[in-house]
Amino acid sequence: MASNSDSIYNVLTYIHRHQDQVRFIQQRNSNVIAIGVPDSVPVANQELYFPIGHLLVNRMDDDFLAKNGDLLNDFFDRTRSSKEGYREVWITTSYIPAEHVYLVEMSFE
Protein backbone atom coordinates (compact mmCIF):
# COMPACT_ATOMS: atom_id res chain seq x y z
CA MET A 1 0.00 0.00 0.00
CA ALA A 2 1.26 3.45 -0.91
CA SER A 3 -0.26 5.26 2.04
CA ASN A 4 1.18 8.05 4.13
CA SER A 5 4.11 8.92 1.93
CA ASP A 6 6.24 11.97 1.52
CA SER A 7 4.88 12.19 -2.05
CA ILE A 8 1.32 12.64 -0.80
CA TYR A 9 2.49 15.15 1.81
CA ASN A 10 4.41 17.11 -0.83
CA VAL A 11 1.40 17.29 -3.15
CA LEU A 12 -0.86 18.43 -0.30
CA THR A 13 1.69 21.07 0.65
CA TYR A 14 1.88 22.24 -2.97
CA ILE A 15 -1.92 22.56 -3.10
CA HIS A 16 -1.94 24.50 0.16
CA ARG A 17 0.80 26.91 -0.95
CA HIS A 18 -0.32 27.34 -4.57
CA GLN A 19 -4.11 27.44 -4.43
CA ASP A 20 -4.16 29.78 -7.41
CA GLN A 21 -2.50 27.10 -9.57
CA VAL A 22 -4.84 24.19 -8.78
CA ARG A 23 -8.52 23.62 -9.50
CA PHE A 24 -10.93 22.85 -6.68
CA ILE A 25 -13.66 20.60 -8.07
CA GLN A 26 -17.20 20.95 -6.71
CA GLN A 27 -18.34 17.84 -4.85
CA ARG A 28 -21.76 16.49 -3.90
CA ASN A 29 -20.69 15.09 -0.55
CA SER A 30 -20.21 17.62 2.22
CA ASN A 31 -17.20 15.86 3.72
CA VAL A 32 -15.17 15.58 0.50
CA ILE A 33 -12.97 17.94 -1.47
CA ALA A 34 -11.34 17.22 -4.80
CA ILE A 35 -8.48 19.07 -6.40
CA GLY A 36 -6.94 18.97 -9.85
CA VAL A 37 -3.19 19.55 -9.75
CA PRO A 38 -1.29 20.32 -12.98
CA ASP A 39 0.90 17.43 -14.07
CA SER A 40 3.78 19.87 -14.44
CA VAL A 41 4.17 19.66 -10.65
CA PRO A 42 6.99 17.22 -9.87
CA VAL A 43 5.81 14.13 -7.97
CA ALA A 44 8.16 11.42 -6.72
CA ASN A 45 7.00 7.96 -7.77
CA GLN A 46 4.16 9.44 -9.80
CA GLU A 47 3.29 6.06 -11.35
CA LEU A 48 2.76 4.58 -7.88
CA TYR A 49 0.78 7.40 -6.26
CA PHE A 50 -1.12 8.66 -9.32
CA PRO A 51 -1.96 5.62 -11.45
CA ILE A 52 -3.36 6.06 -14.94
CA GLY A 53 -6.83 4.66 -15.51
CA HIS A 54 -7.72 3.74 -11.96
CA LEU A 55 -7.96 5.14 -8.46
CA LEU A 56 -5.63 4.57 -5.53
CA VAL A 57 -7.39 4.89 -2.17
CA ASN A 58 -5.43 5.28 1.06
CA ARG A 59 -6.53 5.70 4.64
CA MET A 60 -4.00 7.99 6.25
CA ASP A 61 -2.62 6.54 9.46
CA ASP A 62 -2.82 8.19 12.87
CA ASP A 63 0.83 9.29 12.73
CA PHE A 64 0.20 11.12 9.45
CA LEU A 65 -2.86 12.82 10.96
CA ALA A 66 -0.92 13.84 14.08
CA LYS A 67 2.08 15.21 12.18
CA ASN A 68 0.03 17.05 9.57
CA GLY A 69 -3.02 18.16 11.53
CA ASP A 70 -2.72 21.85 10.69
CA LEU A 71 -2.41 21.14 6.97
CA LEU A 72 -5.32 18.68 7.01
CA ASN A 73 -7.46 21.07 9.05
CA ASP A 74 -7.05 23.71 6.34
CA PHE A 75 -8.44 21.24 3.81
CA PHE A 76 -11.23 20.14 6.17
CA ASP A 77 -12.25 23.79 6.49
CA ARG A 78 -12.92 23.80 2.72
CA THR A 79 -15.57 21.06 3.07
CA ARG A 80 -19.23 21.78 3.68
CA SER A 81 -19.33 19.30 6.53
CA SER A 82 -21.60 20.08 9.45
CA LYS A 83 -19.32 18.09 11.73
CA GLU A 84 -16.84 19.88 13.96
CA GLY A 85 -13.99 17.51 13.20
CA TYR A 86 -12.88 14.21 11.73
CA ARG A 87 -11.21 11.01 12.91
CA GLU A 88 -10.08 9.55 9.59
CA VAL A 89 -8.83 10.96 6.30
CA TRP A 90 -9.02 8.96 3.11
CA ILE A 91 -7.06 10.23 0.12
CA THR A 92 -7.88 9.00 -3.38
CA THR A 93 -5.45 9.77 -6.19
CA SER A 94 -5.27 9.21 -9.92
CA TYR A 95 -3.69 10.68 -13.04
CA ILE A 96 -5.91 11.95 -15.87
CA PRO A 97 -3.60 12.30 -18.89
CA ALA A 98 -6.23 13.83 -21.20
CA GLU A 99 -6.57 16.73 -18.73
CA HIS A 100 -2.87 16.81 -17.73
CA VAL A 101 -4.03 16.66 -14.12
CA TYR A 102 -3.31 14.72 -10.99
CA LEU A 103 -6.57 14.15 -9.13
CA VAL A 104 -6.52 14.36 -5.33
CA GLU A 105 -9.73 13.67 -3.43
CA MET A 106 -9.85 13.93 0.35
CA SER A 107 -12.65 12.43 2.41
CA PHE A 108 -12.93 13.39 6.06
CA GLU A 109 -14.73 10.83 8.21
PyMOL CGO cylinders between C-alpha atoms (Angstrom):
from pymol import cmd
from pymol.cgo import CYLINDER

trace = [
    CYLINDER, 0.00, 0.00, 0.00, 1.26, 3.45, -0.91, 0.3, 1, 1, 1, 1, 1, 1,
    CYLINDER, 1.26, 3.45, -0.91, -0.26, 5.26, 2.04, 0.3, 1, 1, 1, 1, 1, 1,
    CYLINDER, -0.26, 5.26, 2.04, 1.18, 8.05, 4.13, 0.3, 1, 1, 1, 1, 1, 1,
    CYLINDER, 1.18, 8.05, 4.13, 4.11, 8.92, 1.93, 0.3, 1, 1, 1, 1, 1, 1,
    CYLINDER, 4.11, 8.92, 1.93, 6.24, 11.97, 1.52, 0.3, 1, 1, 1, 1, 1, 1,
    CYLINDER, 6.24, 11.97, 1.52, 4.88, 12.19, -2.05, 0.3, 1, 1, 1, 1, 1, 1,
    CYLINDER, 4.88, 12.19, -2.05, 1.32, 12.64, -0.80, 0.3, 1, 1, 1, 1, 1, 1,
    CYLINDER, 1.32, 12.64, -0.80, 2.49, 15.15, 1.81, 0.3, 1, 1, 1, 1, 1, 1,
    CYLINDER, 2.49, 15.15, 1.81, 4.41, 17.11, -0.83, 0.3, 1, 1, 1, 1, 1, 1,
    CYLINDER, 4.41, 17.11, -0.83, 1.40, 17.29, -3.15, 0.3, 1, 1, 1, 1, 1, 1,
    CYLINDER, 1.40, 17.29, -3.15, -0.86, 18.43, -0.30, 0.3, 1, 1, 1, 1, 1, 1,
    CYLINDER, -0.86, 18.43, -0.30, 1.69, 21.07, 0.65, 0.3, 1, 1, 1, 1, 1, 1,
    CYLINDER, 1.69, 21.07, 0.65, 1.88, 22.24, -2.97, 0.3, 1, 1, 1, 1, 1, 1,
    CYLINDER, 1.88, 22.24, -2.97, -1.92, 22.56, -3.10, 0.3, 1, 1, 1, 1, 1, 1,
    CYLINDER, -1.92, 22.56, -3.10, -1.94, 24.50, 0.16, 0.3, 1, 1, 1, 1, 1, 1,
    CYLINDER, -1.94, 24.50, 0.16, 0.80, 26.91, -0.95, 0.3, 1, 1, 1, 1, 1, 1,
    CYLINDER, 0.80, 26.91, -0.95, -0.32, 27.34, -4.57, 0.3, 1, 1, 1, 1, 1, 1,
    CYLINDER, -0.32, 27.34, -4.57, -4.11, 27.44, -4.43, 0.3, 1, 1, 1, 1, 1, 1,
    CYLINDER, -4.11, 27.44, -4.43, -4.16, 29.78, -7.41, 0.3, 1, 1, 1, 1, 1, 1,
    CYLINDER, -4.16, 29.78, -7.41, -2.50, 27.10, -9.57, 0.3, 1, 1, 1, 1, 1, 1,
    CYLINDER, -2.50, 27.10, -9.57, -4.84, 24.19, -8.78, 0.3, 1, 1, 1, 1, 1, 1,
    CYLINDER, -4.84, 24.19, -8.78, -8.52, 23.62, -9.50, 0.3, 1, 1, 1, 1, 1, 1,
    CYLINDER, -8.52, 23.62, -9.50, -10.93, 22.85, -6.68, 0.3, 1, 1, 1, 1, 1, 1,
    CYLINDER, -10.93, 22.85, -6.68, -13.66, 20.60, -8.07, 0.3, 1, 1, 1, 1, 1, 1,
    CYLINDER, -13.66, 20.60, -8.07, -17.20, 20.95, -6.71, 0.3, 1, 1, 1, 1, 1, 1,
    CYLINDER, -17.20, 20.95, -6.71, -18.34, 17.84, -4.85, 0.3, 1, 1, 1, 1, 1, 1,
    CYLINDER, -18.34, 17.84, -4.85, -21.76, 16.49, -3.90, 0.3, 1, 1, 1, 1, 1, 1,
    CYLINDER, -21.76, 16.49, -3.90, -20.69, 15.09, -0.55, 0.3, 1, 1, 1, 1, 1, 1,
    CYLINDER, -20.69, 15.09, -0.55, -20.21, 17.62, 2.22, 0.3, 1, 1, 1, 1, 1, 1,
    CYLINDER, -20.21, 17.62, 2.22, -17.20, 15.86, 3.72, 0.3, 1, 1, 1, 1, 1, 1,
    CYLINDER, -17.20, 15.86, 3.72, -15.17, 15.58, 0.50, 0.3, 1, 1, 1, 1, 1, 1,
    CYLINDER, -15.17, 15.58, 0.50, -12.97, 17.94, -1.47, 0.3, 1, 1, 1, 1, 1, 1,
    CYLINDER, -12.97, 17.94, -1.47, -11.34, 17.22, -4.80, 0.3, 1, 1, 1, 1, 1, 1,
    CYLINDER, -11.34, 17.22, -4.80, -8.48, 19.07, -6.40, 0.3, 1, 1, 1, 1, 1, 1,
    CYLINDER, -8.48, 19.07, -6.40, -6.94, 18.97, -9.85, 0.3, 1, 1, 1, 1, 1, 1,
    CYLINDER, -6.94, 18.97, -9.85, -3.19, 19.55, -9.75, 0.3, 1, 1, 1, 1, 1, 1,
    CYLINDER, -3.19, 19.55, -9.75, -1.29, 20.32, -12.98, 0.3, 1, 1, 1, 1, 1, 1,
    CYLINDER, -1.29, 20.32, -12.98, 0.90, 17.43, -14.07, 0.3, 1, 1, 1, 1, 1, 1,
    CYLINDER, 0.90, 17.43, -14.07, 3.78, 19.87, -14.44, 0.3, 1, 1, 1, 1, 1, 1,
    CYLINDER, 3.78, 19.87, -14.44, 4.17, 19.66, -10.65, 0.3, 1, 1, 1, 1, 1, 1,
    CYLINDER, 4.17, 19.66, -10.65, 6.99, 17.22, -9.87, 0.3, 1, 1, 1, 1, 1, 1,
    CYLINDER, 6.99, 17.22, -9.87, 5.81, 14.13, -7.97, 0.3, 1, 1, 1, 1, 1, 1,
    CYLINDER, 5.81, 14.13, -7.97, 8.16, 11.42, -6.72, 0.3, 1, 1, 1, 1, 1, 1,
    CYLINDER, 8.16, 11.42, -6.72, 7.00, 7.96, -7.77, 0.3, 1, 1, 1, 1, 1, 1,
    CYLINDER, 7.00, 7.96, -7.77, 4.16, 9.44, -9.80, 0.3, 1, 1, 1, 1, 1, 1,
    CYLINDER, 4.16, 9.44, -9.80, 3.29, 6.06, -11.35, 0.3, 1, 1, 1, 1, 1, 1,
    CYLINDER, 3.29, 6.06, -11.35, 2.76, 4.58, -7.88, 0.3, 1, 1, 1, 1, 1, 1,
    CYLINDER, 2.76, 4.58, -7.88, 0.78, 7.40, -6.26, 0.3, 1, 1, 1, 1, 1, 1,
    CYLINDER, 0.78, 7.40, -6.26, -1.12, 8.66, -9.32, 0.3, 1, 1, 1, 1, 1, 1,
    CYLINDER, -1.12, 8.66, -9.32, -1.96, 5.62, -11.45, 0.3, 1, 1, 1, 1, 1, 1,
    CYLINDER, -1.96, 5.62, -11.45, -3.36, 6.06, -14.94, 0.3, 1, 1, 1, 1, 1, 1,
    CYLINDER, -3.36, 6.06, -14.94, -6.83, 4.66, -15.51, 0.3, 1, 1, 1, 1, 1, 1,
    CYLINDER, -6.83, 4.66, -15.51, -7.72, 3.74, -11.96, 0.3, 1, 1, 1, 1, 1, 1,
    CYLINDER, -7.72, 3.74, -11.96, -7.96, 5.14, -8.46, 0.3, 1, 1, 1, 1, 1, 1,
    CYLINDER, -7.96, 5.14, -8.46, -5.63, 4.57, -5.53, 0.3, 1, 1, 1, 1, 1, 1,
    CYLINDER, -5.63, 4.57, -5.53, -7.39, 4.89, -2.17, 0.3, 1, 1, 1, 1, 1, 1,
    CYLINDER, -7.39, 4.89, -2.17, -5.43, 5.28, 1.06, 0.3, 1, 1, 1, 1, 1, 1,
    CYLINDER, -5.43, 5.28, 1.06, -6.53, 5.70, 4.64, 0.3, 1, 1, 1, 1, 1, 1,
    CYLINDER, -6.53, 5.70, 4.64, -4.00, 7.99, 6.25, 0.3, 1, 1, 1, 1, 1, 1,
    CYLINDER, -4.00, 7.99, 6.25, -2.62, 6.54, 9.46, 0.3, 1, 1, 1, 1, 1, 1,
    CYLINDER, -2.62, 6.54, 9.46, -2.82, 8.19, 12.87, 0.3, 1, 1, 1, 1, 1, 1,
    CYLINDER, -2.82, 8.19, 12.87, 0.83, 9.29, 12.73, 0.3, 1, 1, 1, 1, 1, 1,
    CYLINDER, 0.83, 9.29, 12.73, 0.20, 11.12, 9.45, 0.3, 1, 1, 1, 1, 1, 1,
    CYLINDER, 0.20, 11.12, 9.45, -2.86, 12.82, 10.96, 0.3, 1, 1, 1, 1, 1, 1,
    CYLINDER, -2.86, 12.82, 10.96, -0.92, 13.84, 14.08, 0.3, 1, 1, 1, 1, 1, 1,
    CYLINDER, -0.92, 13.84, 14.08, 2.08, 15.21, 12.18, 0.3, 1, 1, 1, 1, 1, 1,
    CYLINDER, 2.08, 15.21, 12.18, 0.03, 17.05, 9.57, 0.3, 1, 1, 1, 1, 1, 1,
    CYLINDER, 0.03, 17.05, 9.57, -3.02, 18.16, 11.53, 0.3, 1, 1, 1, 1, 1, 1,
    CYLINDER, -3.02, 18.16, 11.53, -2.72, 21.85, 10.69, 0.3, 1, 1, 1, 1, 1, 1,
    CYLINDER, -2.72, 21.85, 10.69, -2.41, 21.14, 6.97, 0.3, 1, 1, 1, 1, 1, 1,
    CYLINDER, -2.41, 21.14, 6.97, -5.32, 18.68, 7.01, 0.3, 1, 1, 1, 1, 1, 1,
    CYLINDER, -5.32, 18.68, 7.01, -7.46, 21.07, 9.05, 0.3, 1, 1, 1, 1, 1, 1,
    CYLINDER, -7.46, 21.07, 9.05, -7.05, 23.71, 6.34, 0.3, 1, 1, 1, 1, 1, 1,
    CYLINDER, -7.05, 23.71, 6.34, -8.44, 21.24, 3.81, 0.3, 1, 1, 1, 1, 1, 1,
    CYLINDER, -8.44, 21.24, 3.81, -11.23, 20.14, 6.17, 0.3, 1, 1, 1, 1, 1, 1,
    CYLINDER, -11.23, 20.14, 6.17, -12.25, 23.79, 6.49, 0.3, 1, 1, 1, 1, 1, 1,
    CYLINDER, -12.25, 23.79, 6.49, -12.92, 23.80, 2.72, 0.3, 1, 1, 1, 1, 1, 1,
    CYLINDER, -12.92, 23.80, 2.72, -15.57, 21.06, 3.07, 0.3, 1, 1, 1, 1, 1, 1,
    CYLINDER, -15.57, 21.06, 3.07, -19.23, 21.78, 3.68, 0.3, 1, 1, 1, 1, 1, 1,
    CYLINDER, -19.23, 21.78, 3.68, -19.33, 19.30, 6.53, 0.3, 1, 1, 1, 1, 1, 1,
    CYLINDER, -19.33, 19.30, 6.53, -21.60, 20.08, 9.45, 0.3, 1, 1, 1, 1, 1, 1,
    CYLINDER, -21.60, 20.08, 9.45, -19.32, 18.09, 11.73, 0.3, 1, 1, 1, 1, 1, 1,
    CYLINDER, -19.32, 18.09, 11.73, -16.84, 19.88, 13.96, 0.3, 1, 1, 1, 1, 1, 1,
    CYLINDER, -16.84, 19.88, 13.96, -13.99, 17.51, 13.20, 0.3, 1, 1, 1, 1, 1, 1,
    CYLINDER, -13.99, 17.51, 13.20, -12.88, 14.21, 11.73, 0.3, 1, 1, 1, 1, 1, 1,
    CYLINDER, -12.88, 14.21, 11.73, -11.21, 11.01, 12.91, 0.3, 1, 1, 1, 1, 1, 1,
    CYLINDER, -11.21, 11.01, 12.91, -10.08, 9.55, 9.59, 0.3, 1, 1, 1, 1, 1, 1,
    CYLINDER, -10.08, 9.55, 9.59, -8.83, 10.96, 6.30, 0.3, 1, 1, 1, 1, 1, 1,
    CYLINDER, -8.83, 10.96, 6.30, -9.02, 8.96, 3.11, 0.3, 1, 1, 1, 1, 1, 1,
    CYLINDER, -9.02, 8.96, 3.11, -7.06, 10.23, 0.12, 0.3, 1, 1, 1, 1, 1, 1,
    CYLINDER, -7.06, 10.23, 0.12, -7.88, 9.00, -3.38, 0.3, 1, 1, 1, 1, 1, 1,
    CYLINDER, -7.88, 9.00, -3.38, -5.45, 9.77, -6.19, 0.3, 1, 1, 1, 1, 1, 1,
    CYLINDER, -5.45, 9.77, -6.19, -5.27, 9.21, -9.92, 0.3, 1, 1, 1, 1, 1, 1,
    CYLINDER, -5.27, 9.21, -9.92, -3.69, 10.68, -13.04, 0.3, 1, 1, 1, 1, 1, 1,
    CYLINDER, -3.69, 10.68, -13.04, -5.91, 11.95, -15.87, 0.3, 1, 1, 1, 1, 1, 1,
    CYLINDER, -5.91, 11.95, -15.87, -3.60, 12.30, -18.89, 0.3, 1, 1, 1, 1, 1, 1,
    CYLINDER, -3.60, 12.30, -18.89, -6.23, 13.83, -21.20, 0.3, 1, 1, 1, 1, 1, 1,
    CYLINDER, -6.23, 13.83, -21.20, -6.57, 16.73, -18.73, 0.3, 1, 1, 1, 1, 1, 1,
    CYLINDER, -6.57, 16.73, -18.73, -2.87, 16.81, -17.73, 0.3, 1, 1, 1, 1, 1, 1,
    CYLINDER, -2.87, 16.81, -17.73, -4.03, 16.66, -14.12, 0.3, 1, 1, 1, 1, 1, 1,
    CYLINDER, -4.03, 16.66, -14.12, -3.31, 14.72, -10.99, 0.3, 1, 1, 1, 1, 1, 1,
    CYLINDER, -3.31, 14.72, -10.99, -6.57, 14.15, -9.13, 0.3, 1, 1, 1, 1, 1, 1,
    CYLINDER, -6.57, 14.15, -9.13, -6.52, 14.36, -5.33, 0.3, 1, 1, 1, 1, 1, 1,
    CYLINDER, -6.52, 14.36, -5.33, -9.73, 13.67, -3.43, 0.3, 1, 1, 1, 1, 1, 1,
    CYLINDER, -9.73, 13.67, -3.43, -9.85, 13.93, 0.35, 0.3, 1, 1, 1, 1, 1, 1,
    CYLINDER, -9.85, 13.93, 0.35, -12.65, 12.43, 2.41, 0.3, 1, 1, 1, 1, 1, 1,
    CYLINDER, -12.65, 12.43, 2.41, -12.93, 13.39, 6.06, 0.3, 1, 1, 1, 1, 1, 1,
    CYLINDER, -12.93, 13.39, 6.06, -14.73, 10.83, 8.21, 0.3, 1, 1, 1, 1, 1, 1,
]
cmd.load_cgo(trace, "trace")
